[in-house]
Amino acid sequence: MNKPKVDFDQYTQNYNELLREGTGFFSKNEAYFAEYKVKIARREFSSEPKNVLEYGCGIGRNIPYLRAAFPGATISGSDISVASLEIARQENPGVEFFMENSDISGSTLYDMIFVAGVFHHIPVEQRLPAMMSLHKRLAPGGAVIVFEHNPFNPVTRRIVNDCPFDLDAVLLRPSELKKLYTAAGFHVEGHAYCLFVPPSLPFLLPLEERLGKLPLGGQYWVKAVRAL
Ligand SMILES: C[S@@+](CC[C@H](N)C(=O)[O-])C[C@H]1O[C@@H](n2cnc3c(N)ncnc32)[C@H](O)[C@@H]1O
């Protein structure tokens, strides 16, 4: 049975604070997670995308890092939370933000779509249509990278259980995400677990890439491409 959908309009004012409460033991600065994921996206995209979308951008925390990592690209953000998009606009002048399912949501073809922490909020039966809509909006040869909480990590599960805006969360295993990609017509290109080492232990950070196959990271990512 589906859990009642969380309305992110209710969490715009304390989103960062709640995030800090849950993840402060790992990094005191919640912006670390945004920068970290964008760094992985940058590393995984060898070409220079012209149009980048962050699907489910929330209050726009990842946008400044996407702008810095892809300076030649036009960056856009979308969400289903009006209040989150308002904050994202205020914080990121010059970036186009739009509501999912509005007229504008199908009008551009993107070379890259970045998705962080969104799919576990999408009701299970709506995930494939959501993935298919990403496929449709991607230019041939373009790619999507999705970051998700790692359901195999007990600490991650506890953080999700304790977080008020995760009340509707149904975590997905990497294999489920890959199945969604394949069913939507994508070719899966890469996958790794991540967020093993806190930034307070910088000398261990180079280990992160080597640990990617261990299902113990706080999160994981899967990248897939739309065939040419
Ligand atoms: C945990 S927040 C993550 C926000 C942002 N990606 C980040 O990393 O800070 C999840 C976001 O997904 C959005 N969301 C949920 N279902 C969605 C859907 N079907 N389409 C687009 N966004 C959705 C929510 O409104 C919320 O802003």
Ligand as a Chemical Component Dictionary entry (heavy atoms), coordinates in Angstrom:
data_LIG
# 
_chem_comp.id                   LIG 
_chem_comp.type                 NON-POLYMER 
_chem_comp.pdbx_formal_charge   0 
_chem_comp.three_letter_code    LIG 
# 
loop_
_chem_comp_atom.comp_id 
_chem_comp_atom.atom_id 
_chem_comp_atom.alt_atom_id 
_chem_comp_atom.type_symbol 
_chem_comp_atom.charge 
_chem_comp_atom.model_Cartn_x 
_chem_comp_atom.model_Cartn_y 
_chem_comp_atom.model_Cartn_z 
_chem_comp_atom.pdbx_ordinal 
LIG C1  C1  C 0  14.463 14.856 -0.824 1  
LIG S1  S1  S 1  13.979 16.127 -1.927 2  
LIG C2  C2  C 0  15.457 16.284 -2.917 3  
LIG C3  C3  C 0  15.580 17.650 -3.541 4  
LIG C4  C4  C 0  16.874 17.858 -4.336 5  
LIG N1  N1  N 0  17.007 16.918 -5.411 6  
LIG C5  C5  C 0  18.083 17.791 -3.426 7  
LIG O1  O1  O 0  18.959 16.929 -3.639 8  
LIG O2  O2  O -1 18.190 18.644 -2.536 9  
LIG C6  C6  C 0  12.893 15.314 -3.052 10 
LIG C7  C7  C 0  12.237 16.256 -4.048 11 
LIG O3  O3  O 0  11.571 15.458 -5.042 12 
LIG C8  C8  C 0  10.393 16.145 -5.410 13 
LIG N2  N2  N 0  9.486  15.201 -6.069 14 
LIG C9  C9  C 0  8.739  14.230 -5.513 15 
LIG N3  N3  N 0  8.029  13.572 -6.456 16 
LIG C10 C10 C 0  8.359  14.154 -7.643 17 
LIG C11 C11 C 0  7.972  13.927 -8.999 18 
LIG N4  N4  N 0  7.078  12.980 -9.332 19 
LIG N5  N5  N 0  8.507  14.701 -9.966 20 
LIG C12 C12 C 0  9.408  15.673 -9.650 21 
LIG N6  N6  N 0  9.810  15.931 -8.391 22 
LIG C13 C13 C 0  9.282  15.195 -7.395 23 
LIG C14 C14 C 0  9.879  16.717 -4.096 24 
LIG O4  O4  O 0  8.921  17.735 -4.267 25 
LIG C15 C15 C 0  11.177 17.184 -3.445 26 
LIG O5  O5  O 0  11.467 18.515 -3.782 27 
# 
loop_
_chem_comp_bond.comp_id 
_chem_comp_bond.atom_id_1 
_chem_comp_bond.atom_id_2 
_chem_comp_bond.value_order 
_chem_comp_bond.pdbx_ordinal 
LIG C1  S1  SING 1  
LIG S1  C2  SING 2  
LIG S1  C6  SING 3  
LIG C2  C3  SING 4  
LIG C3  C4  SING 5  
LIG C4  N1  SING 6  
LIG C4  C5  SING 7  
LIG C5  O1  DOUB 8  
LIG C5  O2  SING 9  
LIG C6  C7  SING 10 
LIG C7  O3  SING 11 
LIG C7  C15 SING 12 
LIG O3  C8  SING 13 
LIG C8  N2  SING 14 
LIG C8  C14 SING 15 
LIG N2  C9  SING 16 
LIG N2  C13 SING 17 
LIG C9  N3  DOUB 18 
LIG N3  C10 SING 19 
LIG C10 C11 SING 20 
LIG C10 C13 DOUB 21 
LIG C11 N4  SING 22 
LIG C11 N5  DOUB 23 
LIG N5  C12 SING 24 
LIG C12 N6  DOUB 25 
LIG N6  C13 SING 26 
LIG C14 O4  SING 27 
LIG C14 C15 SING 28 
LIG C15 O5  SING 29 
# 
